[in-house]
Amino acid sequence: LQTSGLEKGVLQQNALDLWPNVVGENISKNTSPEKIEHGIMIVRAETPAWRQELQFQKKNIITNLNKKLNKKVIKDIRFI
């Protein structure tokens, strides 16, 4: 995958797939990760209250996602 240049895309897809495992059931039920562009994950939150709560947890979520991927794939998360 590295030589073909597909590794980044696969890792980004893995990050989307890992979202429920990393954030837990409660957050997962109220959010949906939509895409990753240039290391920025876009996550749709059900309500403004969830967006605000997730802002407080963002750094931790990024760390945990990258730890699961064994590589720094996610640089930032935008909650919409």
C-alpha positions as CSV (number, residue, x, y, z in Angstrom):
1,L,0.0,0.0,0.0
2,Q,2.9,2.4,0.8
3,T,4.5,2.1,-2.6
4,S,1.2,2.5,-4.5
5,G,0.3,5.6,-2.5
6,L,-2.9,4.1,-1.1
7,E,-1.9,3.8,2.5
8,K,-3.1,7.3,3.5
9,G,-6.6,6.7,2.0
10,V,-6.8,3.3,3.8
11,L,-5.8,4.8,7.1
12,Q,-8.3,7.6,6.7
13,Q,-11.1,5.1,6.0
14,N,-9.9,3.0,9.0
15,A,-10.2,6.2,11.2
16,L,-13.8,6.6,10.1
17,D,-14.5,2.9,10.8
18,L,-12.9,3.2,14.3
19,W,-14.9,6.2,15.3
20,P,-17.6,4.2,17.3
21,N,-14.9,2.2,19.1
22,V,-12.8,5.2,20.1
23,V,-15.6,7.6,21.2
24,G,-18.0,5.0,22.8
25,E,-21.6,4.2,22.3
26,N,-23.2,7.4,23.7
27,I,-21.2,9.8,21.5
28,S,-21.4,7.4,18.5
29,K,-25.2,7.4,18.7
30,N,-25.2,11.2,18.5
31,T,-22.6,11.7,15.8
32,S,-21.6,10.5,12.4
33,P,-18.1,10.8,10.9
34,E,-18.6,11.9,7.3
35,K,-15.1,12.3,5.7
36,I,-11.5,13.1,6.1
37,E,-9.7,15.7,4.0
38,H,-6.1,16.6,4.4
39,G,-6.0,15.0,7.9
40,I,-9.2,16.9,9.0
41,M,-12.1,14.7,10.0
42,I,-15.5,16.1,9.5
43,V,-18.1,14.8,12.1
44,R,-21.8,15.7,12.1
45,A,-23.2,16.1,15.6
46,E,-26.9,15.8,16.3
47,T,-27.2,19.1,18.3
48,P,-25.3,22.2,19.0
49,A,-24.9,20.9,22.6
50,W,-23.1,17.8,21.3
51,R,-20.9,20.0,19.1
52,Q,-19.8,22.0,22.1
53,E,-19.2,18.9,24.3
54,L,-17.1,17.3,21.6
55,Q,-15.0,20.4,21.2
56,F,-13.9,19.9,24.8
57,Q,-13.0,16.3,24.1
58,K,-11.4,16.9,20.6
59,K,-7.8,16.6,21.6
60,N,-8.4,13.4,23.5
61,I,-10.4,11.9,20.6
62,I,-7.6,12.8,18.1
63,T,-5.0,11.2,20.3
64,N,-7.0,8.0,20.7
65,L,-7.8,7.7,17.0
66,N,-4.1,8.1,16.0
67,K,-3.0,5.7,18.7
68,K,-5.4,3.0,17.3
69,L,-4.1,3.7,13.8
70,N,-0.4,3.6,15.0
71,K,0.2,6.7,12.9
72,K,-0.7,10.4,13.0
73,V,-3.5,10.4,10.4
74,I,-5.9,12.8,12.1
75,K,-4.6,16.4,12.6
76,D,-7.9,18.0,13.5
77,I,-11.7,17.3,13.9
78,R,-14.4,19.7,12.8
79,F,-17.8,19.2,14.3
80,I,-20.7,20.4,12.1
